Each structure stands twice: as C-alpha cells, then as structure tokens.
Amino acid sequence: MKQRHVETSTIKMNVVDEGHGPAILLCHGFPETSYAWRHQIEALAKAGFRAIAPDMRGYGGSEQPRAVDEYSVFHVVGDMIALLDVLGEQHAVIVGNDWGATIAWQAAQMRPDRFRGVVALSVPIMGRPPVPPTRIFPRSDDAELYTLYFQEPGVAEAELERDTRRTLRKLLFAASGDAGPRQPGDATPNPFGMVSRDDGLLAPLPDPKELPAWLSEADLDVYADAFTRAGFRGGLNYYRNLDRNWQLQAALAGIKVELPALFIAGERDTGLQIPGMSEIIKAVPTLAPRIRAPLIIEGAGHWVAQERPDSVSAAIIEFAVTTFAAM
C-alpha cells in the first residue's frame, strides 16, 4: 500500500489514500495499524470510493504526543476532522474496528455535519455509565481486567515490548475466531479478559505453531516492524484516558447518533463475551435509532475485517452506496 505523511492542524499522520470518489475513513484499533484495512482499501478503491486509512495517533508512522492526556477521544476525533480538512473532503462515511469503532461512534455523535454514516466493527455504541469506567471494571486480589492492567504507564509496555513479534502473534491469534469457539463459560484464554497480577497478560495466551490463513508471516512482519519502531505506549494511552473521556463526555450526555449506522461483529469475538454485552447490543437502537440489523459473521473473531475481508468489504460498500445515494 502506498503511504505518505500528511501534516494536519493537529498532528503529522501516516496515511494510506487510495481511489477516487466519495470518502470512506477507516480507523483501526489496538494493536493494529492502517495495514489492518489492506483488503478493504483495495476493494473500496475498485468500487469507486476514496479509501483513507491513517495510522491513528500514537501508532505506526503517525506522531506520538508524549503526554498521556493527549489521547482522549476528543483529540482523536479532532485528528479525523483535521485529516479530512487537509485532504479536501467535506464528508465521509467513517468506519472503525475496536478502539477505531469507539472513535467512529464519537465522531458521528460530535460531528454529524462531517460524516454521512458510521460502520462500527466489534464495539457497539454504549451509553455513558453513571461512574468512571475504572470504578466498574472487575478486580480481585489475584487479577484485574485488562483495561485496569493497562492503566499504569510502563507496566504493560515492559511486558508487550519484551518480544514484539511474539506479543502480536499471541494477541492477534487469541482474539481471532481461530483460537476456538467463544461461548459463555468457554475456558479459551481471552486477551481481553482478566490479567493475573503474577503472570501478566501474555503468559496464558496460546502461541500458535502456524499462523491462521488470514495472517501471513509477511503480514506479521509489517505489524512487528511498526510496533518495534513505535512501541505500544501510544495505543495503551487510549485506555489511560477512559476516565478522562467519561468526564469530558458529560457535555454530550443524551445526544444520539442520528446518522445511518451498521454494526458488524465476528460470531466468536471475545468482546461479545464481556459480561453485560448482550444487553448493551440490545440497547444500541435507543442510542443510534437509524442503525440497521447487526451483521454477525460466522466463525470470525475480533479482527473481522482481516478474518473475513470479502464479507466486511461487501457490507461497507453496500452501506456506503446506499448512504451516499441518499445525500
């Protein structure tokens, strides 16, 4: 993929920009880069769209502000607006996976004047909880939820950066549909679950002898090179702003996403097993009243855009064609 650096009004960003036509902005999650959208970029460009996929703030070749508090959702949504501005695009459909989905929902809520629709992969829109998120997440004497494990700067970095390639191999495999069935009570190790205070995040995760079909050694090389150069600090800083986001979002409480929306998830997505997630998904239409019926893709896990690229690309294209035609 052809990459270039773009100087925006917020940060310098490394961007893949392919095709001509209505813009579709693709926001990756953790631990990914713009490379996560390699299949969609090609498909969207061939279908007559302009596919724009940045390395998000703190990732890959994009700028990495030092201060932790510069990774709030307000900063990252600001980056997306600034990127559209410098590329000369007034409107776009915004698509996101994992943290990118959270950014996509927030962008649709904050700036409906700039986005025509939102496609969220893996993470549904959620209402603002009554207390800061870190007060809700479970912890015990022996373990804590991964989001709490990520809070203290330097702790998770020390583990994840010890062997970057092994870290990515374990995380990408363990959260994929190839790691095994994801059912209530399933004992398959979950990278987005509880973390032992003694063993850390990676120890219980399987280390596959062979990579799944959707992730080649060359693909893993690209990710490993990006995270070897950039480290994991930028991506972890998104988690360190969960409570700050909660405070800032008080001003947006009660605002619905009124844009057309689509939620896509893999049937075996580890995130779907988080306690209370089924109730959250059922409540989505009250927060995004123009959302379509969810698309749940059989056999896929958390990296659904990479695991089932043809299905995801087709869904995004159909959604974008319909959405832009209604303008």
Disulfide bonds with the S-S distance in Angstrom:
none
